[in-house]
Amino acid sequence: MGIFETARQRGLYEGLLGGSRRWLVLGGLAWGFRALAWAVHRDERVLYRERLRPGEQLVITERRFQPKRRRKR
């Protein structure tokens, strides 16, 4: 278990539930760093790659998800 995981866990249990202000602050900082890392993380994937020759074109379209109707019980 890493130091940030420990700080998050102890901040929750000993700080928030146990009343320790020190662990509450350390846990809050650890949760803040985790949230910041999640916010700046780029989750991009290459789905298709091909070299186009002169005169060729690539058309990108989007299909909207159509949820199925819920069955009445």
C-alpha positions as CSV (number, residue, x, y, z in Angstrom):
1,M,0.0,0.0,0.0
2,G,1.4,3.4,-1.0
3,I,1.8,6.4,1.2
4,F,-1.0,8.3,-0.5
5,E,-3.4,5.3,-0.2
6,T,-2.6,5.0,3.5
7,A,-3.1,8.8,4.0
8,R,-6.5,8.6,2.1
9,Q,-7.6,5.6,4.2
10,R,-6.5,6.9,7.6
11,G,-7.8,10.4,6.7
12,L,-11.2,8.9,6.2
13,Y,-11.3,6.6,9.2
14,E,-9.2,8.5,11.8
15,G,-9.8,12.0,10.5
16,L,-13.4,12.1,9.4
17,L,-14.8,9.4,11.7
18,G,-12.3,9.5,14.5
19,G,-12.0,13.3,14.9
20,S,-8.3,13.7,14.3
21,R,-7.7,17.0,12.6
22,R,-4.2,16.1,11.5
23,W,-5.4,12.9,9.7
24,L,-8.3,14.8,8.3
25,V,-6.0,17.4,6.7
26,L,-3.5,14.8,5.4
27,G,-6.3,12.7,4.0
28,G,-7.9,15.7,2.4
29,L,-4.6,16.6,0.7
30,A,-4.1,13.0,-0.5
31,W,-7.7,12.9,-1.9
32,G,-7.0,16.3,-3.5
33,F,-3.9,15.0,-5.3
34,R,-5.8,11.9,-6.5
35,A,-8.6,14.1,-7.8
36,L,-6.1,16.4,-9.6
37,A,-4.3,13.4,-11.1
38,W,-7.7,12.1,-12.4
39,A,-8.6,15.5,-13.8
40,V,-5.5,15.9,-15.8
41,H,-5.2,12.3,-17.0
42,R,-5.7,12.0,-20.7
43,D,-7.5,8.8,-21.7
44,E,-7.0,8.8,-25.5
45,R,-6.7,5.7,-27.6
46,V,-6.0,5.3,-31.3
47,L,-8.9,3.4,-32.8
48,Y,-8.0,3.5,-36.5
49,R,-4.8,4.5,-38.3
50,E,-4.2,4.5,-42.0
51,R,-2.2,6.7,-44.4
52,L,-4.4,8.5,-47.0
53,R,-3.2,8.9,-50.5
54,P,-3.8,12.1,-52.5
55,G,-7.5,12.2,-53.5
56,E,-8.7,9.9,-50.7
57,Q,-10.9,11.1,-47.9
58,L,-11.9,10.0,-44.5
59,V,-15.5,10.6,-43.3
60,I,-16.1,10.5,-39.5
61,T,-19.6,10.1,-38.3
62,E,-21.3,9.6,-34.9
63,R,-24.0,7.2,-34.1
64,R,-26.3,8.1,-31.3
65,F,-27.1,5.4,-28.8
66,Q,-30.8,4.5,-28.8
67,P,-31.7,2.9,-25.5
68,K,-34.3,0.1,-25.8
69,R,-37.6,0.8,-24.2
70,R,-38.1,-0.6,-20.7
71,R,-40.5,-3.4,-20.4
72,K,-43.5,-2.8,-18.2
73,R,-43.8,-5.4,-15.5
